[in-house]
Amino acid sequence: MKSLRHCIMGCVASVALIPQAAAQQPWSLEQCCDYAVQHNIAVKQYENQCRQQELRLSTARNSRLPDLSGSVGQNFSFGRGLTAENTYTNTNTSSTSFSLGTSVPLFTGFQIPNTIRLNQLNLEAATQDLEKARNDIRMQVAQAYVQILYDMEICDVARRQISIDSAQVARLEALLDVGRVSEADVSQQRAALAQSQLTATQADNNCQLALLALTQLLELSTPEGFTVQRPLTPDNPAPLQILSPDVIFAEALGLKPEVRAGELRLQAAERSIKIAKAGLLPSLSFNAGLGTNYYTTSGFKNDGFGKQLQNNFSQYLGFSLSIPIFNRFSTRNSIRTAQIDRENQLLALDNVKKTLYKEIQQAYYNTVAARQKLLSSQTAREASSEAFRLTTAKYEQGKATITEFNEARNNYLKAESDLTQARYEYLYQTALIKFYRGEKLAF
């Protein structure tokens, strides 16, 4: 039995005694959040989306520049053809042409500046999406972090339970030797010890799974050697002055990236309408180019290649005005589609705000409930601790049964577990309220 007890206690202790090198450097919540933000795959994907949007913005800005294109053509013709003497004869003709041209958009119905502004808004929205992704992973890390803290405290409670039951088993075994208790009493207490050891094993497994969940969020290859810092949780934390959900929501509207992203996309939808309306306006462009040719005809004397290129060299300048008259209602439908998209973006923004308000409401009432639960748990722990102390004294004097002792012990340990859970729940909820108000997520 002693060897089994030592084995179980060793397994439980392994939760806190992860390899020494890592135990010397436990991770704080801030370190976990920073590491997750740098290595999370979803966050990296949002970073790539920002880079893609930067390239789209660069393309839109460069559309104001003139383009330049060159071409080379080679043609051959065979068969009968009309000559300068108005007779037909079989001739072979070849021609080589070179040209270089450019065009500059002068007016496009304000399509280019609106497209540039559209891509600027999309880039800003993508940046806000990136920050939203970072906030999401921070909150996930914080939840996993608190779960580890809670499970570690439960492991401590389980170890205390094993210590109490082990002491009682040793005491009863000594009393059995002098005939003061029965074998049934010893067996009952051994069964209680075995149940406590099972509870400790389950607590150890839960803690290991919680560590695994957090290391997976951090994109670590293994949870081996990983542990976290335990923040100080005073027995009587100072009451947090919790503002009303409406006040917190008013602050969050100007801070939360998801709201800003929705507002930017609404502005982008309005720009899309202006871009679509550009199809109703004429467009003007400037064109210029250079060209030359080289011809050969069988049966006739032809100038040399260089001389022909020089003699046939030509230049041109011109303006091109395009006036839309009728394009099968394509522009009209594009405008209507853009207007519908704006309505959808307005609804999406409204939905984001409502979702944020619901989250703040939930966090507010969770914090109020967590505070009340913490106070009640403290009272229950104090009462159960005193009851367990008195029952233990009565039990040692033979005035209480082992069943009464185990019941008092179970009530005390349950109160300890409930208080631990209440502490960390209140810790997380208060941190969440501060996070909605723009503060860093930290304990």
C-alpha positions as CSV (number, residue, x, y, z in Angstrom):
1,M,0.0,0.0,0.0
2,K,2.8,2.4,0.8
3,S,4.5,1.7,-2.5
4,L,1.2,2.4,-4.3
5,R,0.7,5.6,-2.4
6,H,4.2,6.8,-3.3
7,C,3.7,5.9,-6.9
8,I,0.4,7.8,-7.1
9,M,1.8,10.8,-5.3
10,G,4.8,10.8,-7.7
11,C,2.4,10.9,-10.6
12,V,0.5,13.8,-9.2
13,A,3.6,15.7,-8.3
14,S,4.8,15.3,-11.9
15,V,2.2,17.9,-12.9
16,A,4.1,20.6,-11.1
17,L,7.6,19.0,-11.4
18,I,7.9,19.1,-15.2
19,P,11.6,18.9,-16.3
20,Q,13.7,21.2,-14.1
21,A,15.1,23.3,-17.0
22,A,11.6,24.3,-18.0
23,A,10.3,24.6,-14.4
24,Q,12.9,27.2,-13.8
25,Q,11.4,29.3,-16.5
26,P,7.6,29.0,-16.3
27,W,5.6,30.9,-18.9
28,S,3.6,33.9,-18.0
29,L,0.3,34.7,-19.7
30,E,1.9,37.6,-21.5
31,Q,4.6,35.4,-22.8
32,C,2.1,32.8,-23.9
33,C,0.0,35.4,-25.8
34,D,3.0,36.9,-27.5
35,Y,4.4,33.5,-28.6
36,A,1.0,32.4,-29.9
37,V,0.5,35.6,-31.9
38,Q,3.9,35.1,-33.5
39,H,3.5,31.4,-34.4
40,N,-0.2,30.8,-34.8
41,I,-0.9,29.6,-38.4
42,A,-4.3,31.5,-38.6
43,V,-2.6,34.7,-37.6
44,K,0.1,34.2,-40.3
45,Q,-2.6,33.6,-42.9
46,Y,-4.1,37.0,-42.0
47,E,-0.7,38.5,-42.3
48,N,-0.4,37.1,-45.8
49,Q,-3.8,38.6,-46.6
50,C,-2.5,42.0,-45.6
51,R,0.5,41.6,-47.8
52,Q,-1.7,40.6,-50.7
53,Q,-3.9,43.7,-50.1
54,E,-0.7,45.9,-50.1
55,L,0.1,44.5,-53.6
56,R,-3.4,45.3,-54.8
57,L,-3.1,48.8,-53.5
58,S,0.3,49.2,-55.3
59,T,-1.4,47.9,-58.6
60,A,-4.2,50.5,-58.2
61,R,-1.7,53.3,-57.7
62,N,0.4,52.3,-60.7
63,S,-2.6,52.4,-62.9
64,R,-2.0,56.1,-63.2
65,L,1.3,55.6,-65.0
66,P,1.7,55.3,-68.7
67,D,2.0,51.9,-70.2
68,L,4.6,50.9,-72.8
69,S,4.4,48.1,-75.3
70,G,6.4,47.0,-78.3
71,S,5.6,44.7,-81.2
72,V,7.4,43.1,-84.1
73,G,5.6,41.6,-87.1
74,Q,6.7,39.5,-90.0
75,N,4.4,38.7,-92.9
76,F,4.8,36.7,-96.1
77,S,2.5,36.6,-99.2
78,F,2.5,34.3,-102.2
79,G,0.6,34.0,-105.5
80,R,-0.7,36.2,-108.3
81,G,-1.2,39.8,-107.6
82,L,-1.8,43.1,-109.4
83,T,1.4,45.0,-110.3
84,A,2.0,48.7,-110.8
85,E,1.7,48.1,-114.6
86,N,-1.9,46.9,-114.0
87,T,-0.9,43.3,-114.9
88,Y,-1.1,40.2,-112.9
89,T,2.0,38.2,-112.0
90,N,3.2,35.7,-109.5
91,T,5.1,37.5,-106.7
92,N,6.5,36.8,-103.3
93,T,6.3,39.6,-100.8
94,S,7.6,39.9,-97.3
95,S,7.2,42.7,-94.8
96,T,8.8,43.3,-91.4
97,S,7.3,45.9,-89.0
98,F,8.4,47.4,-85.7
99,S,6.3,49.5,-83.4
100,L,6.5,51.0,-79.9
101,G,3.4,52.6,-78.3
102,T,2.2,54.1,-75.0
103,S,-1.0,55.3,-73.6
104,V,-1.8,57.5,-70.6
105,P,-5.3,57.6,-68.9
106,L,-6.3,61.2,-68.5
107,F,-9.8,60.8,-67.3
108,T,-11.6,57.7,-66.3
109,G,-14.7,59.0,-64.6
110,F,-12.8,59.1,-61.3
111,Q,-12.5,55.3,-61.4
112,I,-8.7,55.3,-60.7
113,P,-8.7,57.5,-57.6
114,N,-11.8,55.7,-56.2
115,T,-10.1,52.3,-56.9
116,I,-7.0,53.5,-55.1
117,R,-9.1,54.6,-52.1
118,L,-11.0,51.4,-52.2
119,N,-7.8,49.3,-51.9
120,Q,-6.6,51.6,-49.1
121,L,-9.8,50.9,-47.2
122,N,-9.5,47.2,-47.9
123,L,-5.9,47.2,-46.6
124,E,-6.9,49.0,-43.4
125,A,-9.8,46.5,-43.0
126,A,-7.4,43.6,-43.5
127,T,-5.1,45.1,-40.9
128,Q,-8.0,45.2,-38.4
129,D,-8.9,41.6,-39.3
130,L,-5.3,40.7,-38.4
131,E,-5.6,42.4,-35.0
132,K,-8.9,40.7,-34.4
133,A,-7.2,37.3,-35.1
134,R,-4.5,38.2,-32.6
135,N,-7.1,39.1,-30.0
136,D,-9.0,35.9,-30.6
137,I,-5.8,33.8,-30.1
138,R,-5.0,35.8,-27.0
139,M,-8.4,35.0,-25.5
140,Q,-8.1,31.4,-26.4
141,V,-4.7,31.3,-24.7
142,A,-6.1,33.0,-21.6
143,Q,-8.9,30.5,-21.3
144,A,-6.5,27.6,-21.7
145,Y,-4.1,29.2,-19.2
146,V,-6.8,29.6,-16.6
147,Q,-7.8,26.0,-17.1
148,I,-4.3,24.9,-16.4
149,L,-4.2,27.0,-13.2
150,Y,-7.4,25.6,-12.0
151,D,-6.3,22.0,-12.7
152,M,-3.0,22.6,-11.0
153,E,-4.9,23.8,-7.9
154,I,-7.2,20.8,-8.0
155,C,-4.1,18.6,-8.1
156,D,-2.9,20.3,-4.9
157,V,-6.3,19.7,-3.3
158,A,-6.1,16.0,-4.3
159,R,-2.6,15.7,-2.8
160,R,-3.9,17.2,0.5
161,Q,-6.7,14.7,0.4
162,I,-4.2,11.8,-0.1
163,S,-2.1,13.2,2.8
164,I,-5.2,13.3,5.1
165,D,-6.3,9.8,4.2
166,S,-2.8,8.4,4.5
167,A,-2.5,9.7,8.0
168,Q,-5.8,8.3,9.0
169,V,-5.0,4.9,7.5
170,A,-1.7,4.9,9.5
171,R,-3.5,5.9,12.7
172,L,-6.2,3.3,12.3
173,E,-3.6,0.6,11.6
174,A,-1.9,1.5,14.8
175,L,-5.2,1.4,16.7
176,L,-6.0,-1.9,15.1
177,D,-2.8,-3.4,16.5
178,V,-4.0,-2.5,20.1
179,G,-7.5,-3.6,19.4
180,R,-9.2,-0.2,19.7
181,V,-10.8,-0.3,16.2
182,S,-12.1,-3.1,14.0
183,E,-10.7,-4.4,10.7
184,A,-13.8,-3.0,9.0
185,D,-12.9,0.6,10.0
186,V,-9.4,0.2,8.6
187,S,-10.7,-1.3,5.4
188,Q,-13.2,1.5,5.0
189,Q,-10.4,4.1,5.4
190,R,-8.2,2.3,3.0
191,A,-11.0,2.4,0.5
192,A,-11.2,6.1,1.0
193,L,-7.5,6.4,0.4
194,A,-7.8,4.5,-2.8
195,Q,-10.6,6.7,-4.0
196,S,-8.5,9.8,-3.2
197,Q,-5.6,8.3,-5.2
198,L,-7.9,7.8,-8.1
199,T,-9.1,11.4,-7.8
200,A,-5.5,12.5,-7.8
201,T,-4.7,10.5,-10.9
202,Q,-7.7,12.0,-12.7
203,A,-6.7,15.5,-11.7
204,D,-3.2,14.8,-13.0
205,N,-4.6,13.6,-16.3
206,N,-6.8,16.7,-16.6
207,C,-3.8,18.9,-16.0
208,Q,-1.7,17.2,-18.6
209,L,-4.5,17.6,-21.1
210,A,-4.8,21.2,-20.3
211,L,-1.1,21.7,-20.8
212,L,-1.4,19.9,-24.1
213,A,-4.2,22.2,-25.2
214,L,-2.2,25.3,-24.4
215,T,1.0,24.0,-26.1
216,Q,-1.0,23.2,-29.2
217,L,-2.4,26.8,-29.3
218,L,1.2,27.9,-29.0
219,E,2.2,25.6,-31.9
220,L,4.8,23.9,-29.6
221,S,5.8,20.4,-30.7
222,T,5.4,18.8,-27.2
223,P,4.1,19.8,-23.8
224,E,7.1,18.2,-22.2
225,G,9.1,20.7,-20.1
226,F,6.3,23.3,-20.3
227,T,4.7,24.9,-17.2
228,V,3.0,28.2,-16.4
229,Q,3.4,30.8,-13.7
230,R,0.8,30.8,-10.9
231,P,-0.4,34.4,-10.4
232,L,-1.1,35.6,-6.9
233,T,-4.8,35.2,-6.0
234,P,-5.5,36.8,-2.6
235,D,-8.2,35.2,-0.5
236,N,-10.1,38.5,-0.4
237,P,-9.5,40.4,-3.7
238,A,-10.5,44.0,-3.8
239,P,-13.9,44.5,-5.3
240,L,-13.7,45.5,-9.0
241,Q,-15.8,48.5,-9.9
242,I,-17.6,47.1,-12.9
243,L,-19.1,49.7,-15.2
244,S,-22.4,49.0,-16.9
245,P,-22.4,47.1,-20.2
246,D,-23.5,50.2,-22.0
247,V,-20.5,52.2,-20.8
248,I,-18.1,49.3,-21.6
249,F,-19.7,48.9,-25.0
250,A,-19.3,52.6,-25.8
251,E,-15.6,52.4,-25.0
252,A,-15.2,49.1,-27.0
253,L,-16.8,50.6,-30.1
254,G,-13.8,52.8,-30.6
255,L,-11.2,50.2,-29.7
256,K,-12.2,46.8,-31.1
257,P,-10.7,45.9,-34.5
258,E,-13.8,44.0,-35.6
259,V,-15.9,47.2,-35.4
260,R,-13.3,49.3,-37.2
261,A,-13.0,46.6,-39.9
262,G,-16.8,46.7,-40.4
263,E,-16.7,50.5,-40.7
264,L,-13.9,50.4,-43.2
265,R,-15.7,47.8,-45.3
266,L,-18.8,50.0,-45.3
267,Q,-16.7,52.9,-46.6
268,A,-15.2,50.6,-49.2
269,A,-18.7,49.5,-50.4
270,E,-19.5,53.2,-50.9
271,R,-16.4,53.6,-53.0
272,S,-17.4,50.6,-55.1
273,I,-20.6,52.4,-55.9
274,K,-18.6,55.4,-57.2
275,I,-16.4,53.0,-59.3
276,A,-19.5,51.4,-60.8
277,K,-20.9,54.8,-61.6
278,A,-17.7,55.7,-63.5
279,G,-19.0,53.5,-66.3
280,L,-21.6,56.2,-67.0
281,L,-19.0,58.8,-67.7
282,P,-16.7,59.2,-70.8
283,S,-13.0,58.3,-70.6
284,L,-10.1,60.2,-72.2
285,S,-6.7,58.8,-72.9
286,F,-3.5,60.0,-74.6
287,N,-1.7,57.8,-77.1
288,A,1.7,58.0,-78.7
289,G,3.9,55.6,-80.7
290,L,6.7,55.0,-83.1
291,G,6.9,52.6,-86.0
292,T,8.8,51.5,-89.1
293,N,8.6,48.8,-91.8
294,Y,10.8,46.8,-94.2
295,Y,9.4,45.4,-97.5
296,T,10.7,43.1,-100.1
297,T,9.0,42.0,-103.4
298,S,10.3,39.4,-105.7
299,G,11.2,40.7,-109.2
300,F,11.7,44.3,-108.0
301,K,14.7,46.2,-106.7
302,N,14.3,46.8,-102.9
303,D,16.2,49.3,-100.8
304,G,18.4,47.9,-98.0
305,F,17.1,47.0,-94.6
306,G,18.6,49.9,-92.8
307,K,17.5,52.5,-95.4
308,Q,13.9,51.3,-95.4
309,L,13.7,51.4,-91.7
310,Q,14.9,55.0,-91.8
311,N,12.7,56.0,-94.7
312,N,9.6,54.3,-93.3
313,F,10.1,55.6,-89.7
314,S,6.9,57.3,-88.4
315,Q,5.5,58.8,-85.2
316,Y,2.1,59.5,-84.0
317,L,0.3,61.4,-81.2
318,G,-3.4,61.2,-80.4
319,F,-6.2,61.4,-78.0
320,S,-8.9,58.8,-77.6
321,L,-12.4,59.7,-76.1
322,S,-14.8,56.9,-75.3
323,I,-18.4,57.8,-74.6
324,P,-20.7,55.1,-73.2
325,I,-24.0,55.0,-74.9
326,F,-25.5,51.6,-74.3
327,N,-23.8,48.5,-72.9
328,R,-26.7,46.2,-72.4
329,F,-27.5,47.5,-68.9
330,S,-24.2,46.2,-67.6
331,T,-23.3,49.5,-65.9
332,R,-26.7,49.9,-64.4
333,N,-26.6,46.4,-62.9
334,S,-23.1,46.9,-61.6
335,I,-24.3,50.0,-59.8
336,R,-27.2,48.1,-58.3
337,T,-25.0,45.2,-57.3
338,A,-22.6,47.7,-55.5
339,Q,-25.6,49.3,-53.7
340,I,-26.8,45.9,-52.5
341,D,-23.3,45.1,-51.3
342,R,-23.3,48.3,-49.3
343,E,-26.6,47.3,-47.6
344,N,-25.0,43.9,-46.8
345,Q,-22.0,45.6,-45.3
346,L,-24.2,47.9,-43.2
347,L,-26.0,44.8,-41.9
348,A,-22.7,43.1,-41.2
349,L,-21.5,46.1,-39.2
350,D,-24.7,46.1,-37.2
351,N,-24.3,42.4,-36.5
352,V,-20.7,42.9,-35.4
353,K,-21.8,45.6,-32.9
354,K,-24.7,43.5,-31.6
355,T,-22.4,40.5,-31.2
356,L,-19.9,42.6,-29.3
357,Y,-22.6,44.0,-27.0
358,K,-23.8,40.5,-26.3
359,E,-20.2,39.4,-25.4
360,I,-19.8,42.4,-23.1
361,Q,-23.2,41.7,-21.5
362,Q,-22.2,38.1,-20.9
363,A,-18.8,39.1,-19.5
364,Y,-20.4,41.7,-17.2
365,Y,-22.9,39.3,-15.7
366,N,-20.3,36.5,-15.5
367,T,-18.1,38.9,-13.5
368,V,-20.9,39.8,-11.1
369,A,-21.8,36.2,-10.7
370,A,-18.1,35.2,-10.2
371,R,-17.7,37.8,-7.5
372,Q,-20.7,36.5,-5.6
373,K,-19.6,32.9,-6.1
374,L,-16.1,33.8,-4.8
375,L,-17.6,35.4,-1.6
376,S,-19.9,32.5,-1.1
377,S,-17.1,30.0,-1.6
378,Q,-14.9,31.7,0.9
379,T,-17.7,31.5,3.5
380,A,-18.4,27.9,2.7
381,R,-14.6,27.0,2.9
382,E,-14.3,28.7,6.3
383,A,-17.4,26.9,7.6
384,S,-16.4,23.5,6.2
385,S,-12.8,23.9,7.5
386,E,-14.0,24.6,11.0
387,A,-16.5,21.7,10.8
388,F,-13.7,19.4,9.6
389,R,-11.4,20.5,12.4
390,L,-14.1,19.8,15.0
391,T,-15.1,16.5,13.5
392,T,-11.4,15.4,13.4
393,A,-11.1,16.2,17.1
394,K,-14.2,14.3,17.9
395,Y,-13.1,11.4,15.7
396,E,-9.7,11.2,17.4
397,Q,-11.5,11.1,20.8
398,G,-13.8,8.4,19.6
399,K,-16.9,10.6,19.7
400,A,-17.5,10.5,15.9
401,T,-17.6,7.7,13.4
402,I,-15.3,7.2,10.5
403,T,-18.3,7.9,8.2
404,E,-18.8,11.3,9.8
405,F,-15.1,12.0,9.5
406,N,-15.0,11.1,5.8
407,E,-18.1,13.2,5.2
408,A,-16.6,16.2,6.9
409,R,-13.4,15.7,5.0
410,N,-15.2,15.5,1.7
411,N,-17.2,18.6,2.4
412,Y,-14.0,20.5,3.3
413,L,-12.1,19.4,0.2
414,K,-15.1,20.1,-2.0
415,A,-15.2,23.6,-0.5
416,E,-11.5,24.0,-1.3
417,S,-12.1,23.0,-4.9
418,D,-15.1,25.3,-5.3
419,L,-13.1,28.2,-3.9
420,T,-10.2,27.5,-6.2
421,Q,-12.5,27.5,-9.2
422,A,-14.3,30.7,-8.1
423,R,-10.9,32.5,-7.7
424,Y,-9.7,31.7,-11.2
425,E,-13.1,32.3,-12.7
426,Y,-13.2,35.7,-11.1
427,L,-9.6,36.4,-12.2
428,Y,-10.4,35.5,-15.8
429,Q,-13.7,37.5,-15.9
430,T,-12.2,40.6,-14.5
431,A,-9.3,40.4,-16.9
432,L,-11.8,40.0,-19.8
433,I,-13.7,43.1,-18.7
434,K,-10.5,45.1,-18.7
435,F,-9.6,43.6,-22.1
436,Y,-12.9,44.9,-23.6
437,R,-11.9,48.3,-22.3
438,G,-8.6,48.3,-24.2
439,E,-6.2,47.0,-21.5
440,K,-3.8,44.2,-22.1
441,L,-5.0,40.7,-21.3
442,A,-3.0,39.8,-18.2
443,F,-3.5,38.5,-14.7
